[in-house]
Amino acid sequence: MKILLISPKSTIGGLESLRSGNQILQGLLYVAAAARDAGHKVTVIIADKDNIDKYIRRYQPELLALSCVTSTYPIVRDLLIQVKKDHPQLKTIIGGHHATFMYKEVYEDTGVDYICRGEGEEVFPQLLAELEKGNEYPEIMGMVFYKDGRFWNDEKIVIMQDIEHLPKITRDLTAPEFSFSPKIVSSRGCPFFCSFCSISAFYSGAYRKRSVETVVSEIKEYIEWGYQDFWFHDDNLTVDAAWMNHFCDVVEREGLNFTYSCMSRVDTICRNPEMFSRMVKTGCRLVSIGIESGIPEVLERMHKKIDVQQIKKAIRIMNKVGVTHNWYMILGSGDEYDTKEYLEQNIRFFCSLPLGYILISILTPFPGTELFNKLKAENRIRHYNWEEYDILHCVYQPLGISHTEIEKLLPKAYVRVYLSKGWRLIPLLIDSMRNSTITPAKLAIAIKTLFITRFFNKDFTKMLKKPD
């Protein structure tokens, strides 16, 4: 079959605003590779409703496959509605976290033919095989469709038991005008259950690793493509310290020369300071860590399983090992601690620490999360305008402060936190530009956004929106 796979063309802000261009979703590339390995002709593109017709005319697909995150769902929704109107014979399927948790609403919005609940590398080729046989309504768990007044195959979210042999991503998967920077996947899932994170809900706490040898082999292949710097797409690269140390062993033994960035946790850093020193020696240049809050009660409600003393220790370790570090901060908690006093306490906490970069967001109840279910049950989700689920808007009703006050606090928090660094900001920027963890262009965007927002009273969220 001829299949056109679409990563949505995004104009949202949030953390995406600091990335150049639009990114092809990594999961979509794996699904495309799985379909290719099953003998199908696949093409991956970036598109929206305004340019999808030209790709349909060019490639004449028999099936259109899409993926999205919550904030880009409106782009995909509008695209699907248009395709259903202009090309009613064309089969369509959507996957991703948002579609997995909101599959009934997605069907009602778009009339999409199939919704993949979970990972698609195994069930998507199964669907294609059945379609080739003429079976449009196969019994494949996780491959949801609507028929005879009800949904079928929707009983559970499907995930792969073994990710060791993921299909190989190659550059010929995309249309000629598109490209992608390869990301490394050494694991999927997360064994932790933070209340605001959809990862644990999607994977039900399952955590699966690939072997060091397989991952290193993949890195070596990408180096042959001409890449030297990689982002580990893992939700938490350092969960398994034994795996991480073995990875460092192999990289050192083979004399590989590349750099990489990853996600980690405060408690992991505290337990394994020597491991992070080894990671730096083997090319790690950036570690991103979620603190979220310096208020013990909020950390407990979020199920972070860390405390303030661990946070301070982890910061000292990161500064000592000499790696650039990003720290995530959240404004809001979704409970009685949503007051001006506690928000101020959290800002002061972040101002008091010798942190690296701080990325501040507004608490966002993504579908599938414990937080979403709680706020929905309390009738405190303000709306389902999904484009505003971008971590820049407050889409729920706080208990002790208005949602607009939290939104106005976001740019002010950025200014206060970064100005609190004083002279320490200068060597941080110099080191970051030296090891390319931040570019002059990204720095200029950040400074311009905060300056115009602060002194010209411009809308912070509109400043971060990507151009069409």
C-alpha positions as CSV (number, residue, x, y, z in Angstrom):
1,M,0.0,0.0,0.0
2,K,1.0,3.6,-0.5
3,I,1.0,5.5,2.8
4,L,1.5,9.2,3.5
5,L,2.5,9.9,7.1
6,I,2.0,13.4,8.5
7,S,3.7,15.3,11.3
8,P,1.7,18.4,11.9
9,K,3.0,21.8,10.9
10,S,3.0,23.7,14.2
11,T,2.8,27.3,15.1
12,I,2.5,26.8,18.9
13,G,4.8,28.4,21.4
14,G,6.1,26.9,24.6
15,L,9.4,25.1,24.5
16,E,8.8,24.4,20.8
17,S,9.4,28.1,20.1
18,L,13.1,27.7,20.8
19,R,13.5,25.0,18.2
20,S,14.2,25.9,14.6
21,G,11.5,25.0,12.1
22,N,9.1,22.1,12.6
23,Q,10.2,18.7,13.9
24,I,9.1,15.4,12.5
25,L,7.8,13.3,15.4
26,Q,10.2,10.5,16.2
27,G,7.5,8.0,16.9
28,L,6.0,8.6,13.4
29,L,9.4,7.8,11.8
30,Y,9.5,4.4,13.7
31,V,5.9,3.6,12.5
32,A,6.9,4.6,8.9
33,A,9.9,2.3,9.1
34,A,7.8,-0.6,10.4
35,A,5.4,-0.2,7.5
36,R,8.3,0.0,5.1
37,D,9.8,-3.2,6.5
38,A,6.4,-4.9,5.9
39,G,6.7,-4.1,2.2
40,H,4.7,-0.8,1.9
41,K,5.6,2.4,0.2
42,V,5.8,5.1,2.8
43,T,6.5,8.9,2.7
44,V,6.7,11.2,5.8
45,I,5.9,14.9,5.4
46,I,5.1,17.9,7.6
47,A,1.8,19.4,6.6
48,D,-1.4,21.2,7.6
49,K,-4.8,21.7,6.0
50,D,-3.4,24.4,3.7
51,N,-0.9,22.2,1.9
52,I,-2.1,18.6,2.3
53,D,-3.8,18.5,-1.1
54,K,-0.6,18.9,-3.0
55,Y,1.0,16.0,-1.2
56,I,-2.1,13.8,-1.8
57,R,-1.9,14.7,-5.5
58,R,1.8,14.0,-5.6
59,Y,1.8,10.6,-3.8
60,Q,-1.7,9.3,-4.4
61,P,-1.8,7.5,-1.0
62,E,-4.2,4.8,-0.1
63,L,-4.0,5.7,3.6
64,L,-3.2,8.8,5.5
65,A,-1.5,8.4,8.9
66,L,-1.1,11.2,11.4
67,S,0.3,11.8,14.9
68,C,0.2,14.8,17.2
69,V,0.6,16.0,20.8
70,T,-2.3,17.7,22.6
71,S,-1.4,21.3,21.6
72,T,-1.1,20.4,17.9
73,Y,-4.3,18.3,17.8
74,P,-6.3,21.2,16.4
75,I,-4.0,21.3,13.4
76,V,-4.4,17.6,12.8
77,R,-8.2,17.8,13.5
78,D,-8.7,20.5,10.8
79,L,-6.5,18.6,8.3
80,L,-8.6,15.4,8.8
81,I,-11.9,17.2,8.5
82,Q,-10.7,18.7,5.2
83,V,-9.4,15.4,3.9
84,K,-12.7,13.6,4.8
85,K,-14.5,16.3,2.8
86,D,-12.3,16.5,-0.2
87,H,-11.1,12.8,-0.4
88,P,-13.8,10.7,1.3
89,Q,-12.4,7.5,-0.2
90,L,-9.0,8.0,1.5
91,K,-8.6,5.9,4.7
92,T,-7.2,7.8,7.7
93,I,-5.6,6.9,11.0
94,I,-4.3,8.9,13.9
95,G,-2.0,8.0,16.8
96,G,-0.1,9.6,19.7
97,H,-0.8,10.3,23.3
98,H,-3.7,12.7,22.7
99,A,-5.5,10.4,20.4
100,T,-4.8,7.4,22.7
101,F,-6.6,9.1,25.7
102,M,-9.2,11.1,23.8
103,Y,-10.0,8.6,21.1
104,K,-13.8,9.0,21.4
105,E,-13.7,12.8,21.1
106,V,-11.2,12.5,18.2
107,Y,-13.6,10.3,16.3
108,E,-16.5,12.6,17.0
109,D,-14.5,15.6,15.8
110,T,-13.0,14.1,12.6
111,G,-14.7,10.8,11.6
112,V,-11.2,9.3,11.3
113,D,-11.3,5.7,10.3
114,Y,-8.8,4.3,12.8
115,I,-7.2,5.4,16.0
116,C,-4.1,3.7,17.4
117,R,-4.2,3.5,21.2
118,G,-0.6,3.0,22.1
119,E,2.6,2.2,20.2
120,G,2.1,1.6,16.5
121,E,5.2,-0.3,15.3
122,E,3.5,-3.7,15.6
123,V,-0.2,-3.0,15.2
124,F,0.0,-0.6,12.2
125,P,1.6,-3.2,9.9
126,Q,-1.1,-5.7,11.1
127,L,-3.8,-3.2,10.1
128,L,-2.2,-2.7,6.7
129,A,-2.1,-6.5,6.1
130,E,-5.8,-6.8,6.9
131,L,-6.7,-3.9,4.7
132,E,-4.8,-5.5,1.8
133,K,-7.0,-8.6,2.3
134,G,-10.1,-6.4,2.1
135,N,-10.9,-6.6,5.9
136,E,-11.7,-3.0,7.0
137,Y,-12.7,-4.0,10.5
138,P,-10.0,-6.4,11.9
139,E,-9.8,-7.5,15.5
140,I,-6.4,-5.9,16.4
141,M,-6.3,-4.7,20.0
142,G,-5.4,-1.0,20.1
143,M,-6.4,-0.4,16.5
144,V,-9.7,1.3,17.3
145,F,-12.6,1.9,14.9
146,Y,-16.3,2.8,15.2
147,K,-18.9,0.4,13.9
148,D,-22.5,-0.5,14.7
149,G,-22.8,2.2,17.3
150,R,-19.8,1.4,19.4
151,F,-16.0,1.4,19.5
152,W,-14.0,-1.8,18.8
153,N,-10.5,-2.9,20.0
154,D,-10.4,-0.1,22.6
155,E,-10.1,-2.1,25.8
156,K,-6.5,-1.3,26.5
157,I,-3.5,0.7,25.4
158,V,-1.1,-1.5,23.5
159,I,2.7,-1.3,24.1
160,M,5.5,-3.5,22.7
161,Q,7.0,-6.0,25.1
162,D,10.4,-5.9,23.4
163,I,12.0,-2.7,21.9
164,E,15.4,-4.1,21.3
165,H,14.9,-4.4,17.6
166,L,13.0,-1.2,16.7
167,P,12.7,-0.7,12.9
168,K,15.6,1.2,11.4
169,I,15.0,4.8,10.7
170,T,16.5,5.9,7.4
171,R,16.7,9.2,5.6
172,D,14.7,8.0,2.6
173,L,11.5,7.8,4.7
174,T,10.8,11.5,4.2
175,A,9.8,13.5,1.1
176,P,12.8,15.1,-0.6
177,E,12.0,18.6,0.9
178,F,12.1,17.3,4.5
179,S,14.8,16.0,6.8
180,F,15.2,15.2,10.4
181,S,17.9,15.1,13.0
182,P,18.1,11.5,14.3
183,K,17.3,11.0,18.0
184,I,18.5,8.1,20.1
185,V,16.1,5.8,21.9
186,S,17.6,3.6,24.5
187,S,14.4,3.1,26.5
188,R,10.7,3.7,26.5
189,G,8.5,4.5,29.4
190,C,9.1,5.7,33.0
191,P,8.8,3.8,36.3
192,F,7.7,6.9,38.1
193,F,4.2,8.3,38.3
194,C,4.3,12.1,38.4
195,S,0.7,13.4,38.6
196,F,1.0,15.8,35.7
197,C,2.9,13.6,33.2
198,S,1.1,11.5,30.6
199,I,4.1,9.1,30.2
200,S,3.2,6.9,33.2
201,A,-0.4,6.8,32.1
202,F,0.5,5.9,28.5
203,Y,2.9,3.1,29.5
204,S,1.2,2.1,32.8
205,G,4.6,2.3,34.5
206,A,6.3,-0.1,32.1
207,Y,9.9,0.7,31.4
208,R,11.8,-1.2,28.7
209,K,15.5,-0.9,27.7
210,R,17.5,-1.7,24.6
211,S,21.0,-3.1,24.9
212,V,24.0,-0.9,25.1
213,E,25.5,-2.6,22.0
214,T,22.4,-1.9,19.9
215,V,22.2,1.7,20.9
216,V,25.9,2.3,20.3
217,S,25.6,0.6,16.9
218,E,22.8,3.0,16.0
219,I,24.9,6.0,17.1
220,K,27.8,4.9,15.0
221,E,25.5,4.6,12.0
222,Y,24.3,8.2,12.5
223,I,27.8,9.4,12.9
224,E,28.4,7.9,9.4
225,W,25.5,10.1,8.2
226,G,27.5,13.1,9.4
227,Y,25.9,13.8,12.8
228,Q,28.0,14.3,15.9
229,D,25.5,15.6,18.5
230,F,22.5,13.6,19.7
231,W,19.4,14.0,21.9
232,F,18.4,10.9,23.8
233,H,14.7,10.7,23.3
234,D,14.3,8.7,26.5
235,D,12.0,10.1,29.2
236,N,14.8,9.4,31.6
237,L,18.1,8.1,30.3
238,T,19.7,7.4,33.7
239,V,17.1,5.2,35.4
240,D,19.4,2.2,35.2
241,A,22.8,3.2,36.5
242,A,24.4,-0.2,35.5
243,W,23.2,0.3,31.9
244,M,24.6,3.9,31.9
245,N,28.0,2.9,33.2
246,H,28.2,0.1,30.7
247,F,27.3,2.6,28.0
248,C,30.2,4.8,29.1
249,D,32.5,1.7,29.1
250,V,31.7,0.9,25.5
251,V,32.0,4.5,24.3
252,E,35.4,4.9,26.0
253,R,36.7,1.5,24.8
254,E,35.7,2.2,21.2
255,G,37.0,5.8,21.3
256,L,33.8,7.2,20.0
257,N,33.7,11.0,19.6
258,F,30.2,12.5,19.8
259,T,28.2,14.7,22.2
260,Y,24.7,14.1,23.6
261,S,22.0,15.5,25.8
262,C,19.5,13.7,28.0
263,M,16.9,13.8,30.8
264,S,17.5,12.7,34.3
265,R,16.1,12.9,37.9
266,V,17.3,14.7,41.1
267,D,17.4,11.5,43.2
268,T,19.4,9.6,40.4
269,I,22.0,12.4,40.4
270,C,22.3,12.3,44.2
271,R,22.9,8.5,44.2
272,N,25.3,8.5,41.3
273,P,27.6,11.5,41.1
274,E,30.5,9.5,39.7
275,M,28.3,8.2,36.9
276,F,27.6,11.8,35.8
277,S,31.3,12.6,35.8
278,R,31.8,9.6,33.4
279,M,28.9,10.8,31.2
280,V,30.6,14.2,30.8
281,K,33.8,12.5,29.8
282,T,32.0,10.4,27.2
283,G,30.3,13.5,25.6
284,C,27.3,14.5,27.7
285,R,27.0,18.2,27.3
286,L,23.5,18.9,28.7
287,V,21.3,17.3,31.3
288,S,17.6,18.3,31.8
289,I,16.0,17.7,35.2
290,G,12.6,18.4,36.6
291,I,12.3,20.0,40.0
292,E,8.9,21.6,39.3
293,S,8.6,23.1,42.8
294,G,10.5,24.0,46.0
295,I,7.5,23.5,48.2
296,P,7.6,20.1,50.0
297,E,3.8,19.8,50.0
298,V,3.6,20.4,46.3
299,L,6.4,17.9,45.5
300,E,4.5,15.3,47.5
301,R,1.2,16.0,45.7
302,M,3.0,15.7,42.3
303,H,4.5,12.4,43.4
304,K,8.0,13.6,42.6
305,K,9.5,11.5,45.3
306,I,12.3,14.0,45.9
307,D,12.9,16.6,48.6
308,V,14.4,20.1,48.9
309,Q,17.7,18.8,50.3
310,Q,18.1,16.4,47.4
311,I,17.5,19.2,45.0
312,K,20.2,21.3,46.5
313,K,22.6,18.3,46.5
314,A,21.9,17.5,42.8
315,I,22.6,21.1,41.8
316,R,26.0,21.0,43.6
317,I,26.8,17.8,41.8
318,M,25.8,19.2,38.4
319,N,27.9,22.3,38.9
320,K,30.9,20.2,40.1
321,V,30.9,17.7,37.1
322,G,30.9,20.6,34.7
323,V,27.9,19.9,32.5
324,T,25.3,22.4,31.3
325,H,22.0,21.7,33.1
326,N,18.4,22.7,32.5
327,W,15.9,22.7,35.3
328,Y,12.2,22.6,34.9
329,M,9.9,24.8,37.1
330,I,6.1,24.7,37.2
331,L,3.8,27.5,38.2
332,G,0.7,26.0,39.8
333,S,-0.2,22.8,41.6
334,G,-3.9,22.3,40.9
335,D,-4.8,22.2,44.6
336,E,-5.0,24.4,47.7
337,Y,-1.4,25.5,47.2
338,D,-2.4,27.6,44.2
339,T,-2.2,30.9,46.0
340,K,-0.1,34.1,45.6
341,E,1.9,33.2,48.7
342,Y,2.9,29.7,47.6
343,L,3.6,30.8,44.0
344,E,5.9,33.6,45.4
345,Q,7.6,31.0,47.7
346,N,8.3,28.8,44.7
347,I,9.8,31.7,42.7
348,R,12.0,32.7,45.6
349,F,13.2,29.1,45.9
350,F,14.4,29.0,42.3
351,C,15.9,32.5,42.7
352,S,18.0,31.3,45.6
353,L,19.7,28.4,43.9
354,P,22.8,28.3,41.7
355,L,20.9,26.6,38.9
356,G,21.8,26.5,35.2
357,Y,19.0,27.3,32.8
358,I,15.5,27.3,34.2
359,L,12.5,26.5,31.9
360,I,9.3,27.7,33.5
361,S,5.9,26.5,32.5
362,I,2.3,26.7,33.7
363,L,0.8,23.5,35.1
364,T,-1.1,21.9,32.3
365,P,-3.6,19.0,32.7
366,F,-2.8,16.8,29.7
367,P,-5.4,14.1,28.9
368,G,-4.7,10.8,30.6
369,T,-2.8,12.2,33.6
370,E,-3.9,12.0,37.2
371,L,-4.0,15.8,37.2
372,F,-6.4,15.9,34.2
373,N,-8.8,13.3,35.8
374,K,-8.7,15.1,39.1
375,L,-9.5,18.6,37.7
376,K,-12.1,17.2,35.4
377,A,-13.9,15.5,38.3
378,E,-13.8,18.8,40.2
379,N,-15.2,20.6,37.2
380,R,-12.1,22.9,37.1
381,I,-10.9,22.5,33.6
382,R,-11.8,25.8,32.0
383,H,-12.0,24.7,28.4
384,Y,-10.8,22.2,25.8
385,N,-9.2,24.6,23.4
386,W,-6.3,22.2,22.9
387,E,-4.0,24.7,21.2
388,E,-3.8,26.5,24.6
389,Y,-2.5,23.3,26.2
390,D,1.0,24.5,25.4
391,I,2.3,25.1,29.0
392,L,2.0,28.8,28.5
393,H,-1.7,29.1,29.3
394,C,-3.6,28.3,32.5
395,V,-6.4,26.1,31.2
396,Y,-7.7,25.1,34.7
397,Q,-9.3,27.2,37.4
398,P,-7.0,27.6,40.4
399,L,-8.4,27.6,43.9
400,G,-6.7,30.6,45.4
401,I,-5.8,32.8,42.4
402,S,-7.2,33.6,39.0
403,H,-6.0,31.8,35.9
404,T,-5.1,35.2,34.3
405,E,-2.9,36.1,37.3
406,I,-0.9,32.9,36.9
407,E,-0.5,33.6,33.1
408,K,0.8,37.1,33.9
409,L,3.2,35.7,36.5
410,L,5.0,33.5,33.9
411,P,7.1,36.2,32.2
412,K,7.7,38.0,35.5
413,A,9.0,34.7,37.0
414,Y,11.4,34.4,34.1
415,V,12.8,37.9,34.6
416,R,13.1,37.4,38.3
417,V,14.8,34.0,38.2
418,Y,17.3,35.0,35.6
419,L,18.1,38.4,37.0
420,S,18.7,36.7,40.4
421,K,21.8,35.0,38.8
422,G,23.6,38.3,38.6
423,W,27.2,37.9,37.3
424,R,26.8,34.1,37.3
425,L,24.7,34.4,34.1
426,I,27.8,35.6,32.1
427,P,30.0,32.4,32.5
428,L,26.8,30.3,32.1
429,L,26.1,31.8,28.7
430,I,29.8,31.7,27.6
431,D,30.1,28.0,28.5
432,S,26.8,27.2,26.9
433,M,27.7,28.8,23.6
434,R,31.1,27.2,23.7
435,N,29.6,23.7,23.9
436,S,26.7,24.7,21.6
437,T,23.9,23.9,24.2
438,I,22.6,27.4,23.3
439,T,23.1,29.3,20.1
440,P,23.3,33.1,19.8
441,A,20.0,33.0,17.8
442,K,18.1,31.2,20.6
443,L,19.6,33.6,23.2
444,A,18.4,36.5,21.1
445,I,14.9,35.1,20.9
446,A,14.8,34.7,24.7
447,I,16.1,38.2,25.5
448,K,13.9,39.8,22.9
449,T,10.8,38.0,24.2
450,L,11.4,38.9,27.8
451,F,12.4,42.5,27.0
452,I,9.4,43.3,24.9
453,T,7.0,41.5,27.2
454,R,8.4,43.3,30.3
455,F,8.7,46.8,29.0
456,F,6.1,47.0,26.2
457,N,3.4,45.0,27.8
458,K,3.1,42.5,24.9
459,D,1.4,39.2,25.1
460,F,4.1,36.6,26.2
461,T,2.4,33.7,24.5
462,K,2.0,35.5,21.2
463,M,5.7,36.5,21.3
464,L,6.6,32.8,21.5
465,K,4.3,31.7,18.7
466,K,6.1,30.4,15.6
467,P,5.5,32.2,12.3
468,D,3.1,30.5,9.9
